[in-house]
Amino acid sequence: MSLGASGTVKPGAEKSFALALMAAVIAGACTFLNVYCTQPLLPLFQQIFHATEVSVSLTVGAVTLAVALMAPITGLLAETVGRKKVIVPALFAMAATTLLTATATTLHELILWRFVQGLFVPGVIAVIIAYINEEFPGRAGTVMSAYVAGTVFGGFIGRFLAGLMAAHGNWRMAFVVLGVLDLLGALAVRQWLPLAVHFVPAHHVLKSVGDMGRHLRNPRLLAVCGMGFTVLFSLVGVFTYTNFYLARAPFYLSPAALGGIFFVYLLGCVVTPLAGRFLDQHNFRRTVLCSVGLNFAGLLLTLVPSLPTVIAGLAVFSTGVFISQSAATVLTGRVAKTARSAAAGLYVTFYYTGGSLGTVVTGWFWLAGGWPACVGLFAGVCLVTLALGLVCGHPLPDEKPASPVVDIAG
């Protein structure tokens, strides 16, 4: 890809840029087809496997736990072998393990295959953050937001198809369909995603380990990672236990209807590109203030015992999360400055550790006080998100603001 110093696209590179942008969207979509696809199936799994809410929620938590464990290793690997050489094989591996998940006959087998799926997820999400920051200087906000929009769309399609298949067929067929979509996406990314031209490999693994050690001594980067932890804790907690909430009185939603609830995720496809432009033109702290305000408003709306109001609340809440996620991923690359795959791996570890705990800790609050107790938990976590965002968003003396967004169509 040929880019100017300011991040603008040189004449003749428009088509290449568009294909790279599409590849980033597809990579995000295919990855998140799988991560949360069991959420609308949780009440059904309770009936099929005669299990508790916390037990079936591990079909979500197992994936996020595997991501958290594997992310640092994947980040170090990508610093040595390259970006695309990790991203593409990871997509093919996810396709294979998604198909194998359809063979599960017990809850334990299902959780095990979901864990194996999660081991390959960091091959995309940890590495592509570094890839975008390196290959699109001055345009990181725009490209990252396109990638995040892809993750949002994939997250919706995965949940929607899973709920639809469970209602009109067999839940195992959902994994077959998702696996085929993963395979097609992997082929497209292999074809359209350009090889990195700004990547400088680490010549020794110990250097990469040293880079990770320096990241762990970077307070500002740790604050960004902590923010990622709280963001996914809330998102996974809300969209896991809202299924139990809406499957009961007074809502009584079916798996297909629960899958349809995730239409609210499509707002992210609109919001995240706008969030990227806002971040490119303004500052991180202002972006975080807006996002957390939306989180609080959305949570309050979900307490109203009216399905349209709850859906509106989930839409507002998720919009705030998408904005925070887009901003934090961009800031990770800016704060790290060097060894960005290692930094992204560290961020992803914090992020998905938060997601894993979101399925378990929220379960304790659910058992203690139902949905209102869960909302109280999420509100407290959002306050922590705000505090961390204000800390890590404080600009350094030598830090320059992001370059203005350049409209490619213009």
Residue, then its C-alpha position, 0 to 999 in steps of 0.5 A: m500500500s502506498l501512503g503519503a507521509s500524512g496518511t493520505v492515499k497516493p494517486g492510483a492506490e485507491k483500489s488497493f486501500a479499499l481492498a485492504l479496508m474490506a479485508a480488515v472488516i472481514a477479518g473482524a467479522c469472521t473472528f467475532l462470528n464465533v466468540y459470543c455466538t452461544q449467548p442467545l442459546l444459554p437458556l436452551f443449553q440450560q434445558i438440554f444439559h440440565a445445568t445452571e446459568v453460571s455453568v452454561s455461561l462458560t461456553v462464553g467464558a471459555v473463549t474469552l479465557a483462552v484469548a486472555l491466555m494466548a494473547p501475549i504469546t501470539g503478540l510475541l510471535a507476531e513480533t518475530v514472524g510478521r503480521k499477515k503470517v499470523i492473521v491468515p492462519a489464525l482465521f483458517a484455524m478458527a474455521a476448523t475449530t468452529l466446525l469441530t464444535a458442532t460435534a460436541t455431545t455434552l456441555h463439557e465437550l462444548i466448553l472444551w471446543r469453545f476454549v480451543q476456538g479461543l486459542f486462535v482468536p488473538g491471532v487476529i485481534a492482537v496482531i491486527i491492532a499493530y498492523i493497522n497502526e503501522e501500515f496506516p499512519g495518520r489514518a489509524g482511527t478510520v481504519m481501526s473503526a472499520y475493523v471494529a465495525g466488522t467485529v460488531f457486524g460479525g458479533f451480531i450475525g453469529r448470535f443471530l444465526a445461532g438463535l435462528m438455527a436453534a429455533h428452526g433446526n439444530w443448534r449444531m447446524a449453527f456452528v456448521v454455517l458459521g464455520v463455512l462463513d469463517l472459511l470463506g472469510a479466511l480466503a478473502v483476507r488471504q487474497w486482499l490483505p496486503l503484506a506489511v511494509h513497515f513491519v520490523p521483525a524482532h531478531h530474537v525472542l528474548k528481545s520480544v520478551g524484553d519489550m513485554g517487560r517494558h510495556l508492563r512498566n508503562p503506567r499509561l499503557l497499563a491504564v489503557c489495558g485496565m480500561g479494556f478490562t472494564v469495558l469487556f467485563s461490562l459488555v460480556g456481563v450485560f449481553t450474557y445475563t440479559n438473555f436469562y433476564l429476557a427469557r423470564a417473566p414478563f418477556y419470555l423470549s425464545p432463542a430466535a427472539l434472543g438472537g434478534i435482540f442483537f440487532v442493536y449491535l448493528l448500531g455499532c457499524v454506524v457508530t464506530p466509524l463516526a467514533g474513529r473520525f471523532l477521535d482523529q479530530h478531538n481527544f481521547r478523554r472527551t471520547v471516553l466521557c461521551s461513551v461512559g455517559l451512554n453506558f449509564a443511560g443505557l443501563l438505566l433504561t434496561l431496568v424498565p419492564s418494557l421490551p422496547t425500552v430494554i432493547a433501546g437501553l441495550a442499544v445505547f449501552s452497546t454504542g457507548v462500549f463500541i466507542s470506548q473499544s475503538a478509542a482504547t485500541v487506537l490509544t494502545g498503539r500510540v502509547a506503546k510506540t514500539a513493539r506494538s504487537a506485544a503491546a496489543g497482546l498485553y491489552v487483549t489479555f487484560y481485555y479478555t480477562g475482563g470478559s471471562l470474569g464478566t461471565v462469572v462475577t455477574g453470575w454471583f450478582w444475578l443469583a444474589g439480586g437478579w438483573p437490578a443487582c447486575v445493573g448496579l455492578f455494571a454501573g460501578v465498573c463503568l465508573v472505573t472505566l471513566a477514571l482509567g480513561l481520564v488517566c490514560g487519556h492525558p496527553l504526554p508533553d511530546e505527543k502530537p494529536a492525530s492527523p485529521v481524517v482524510d476522506i478517501a472518496g474526496 
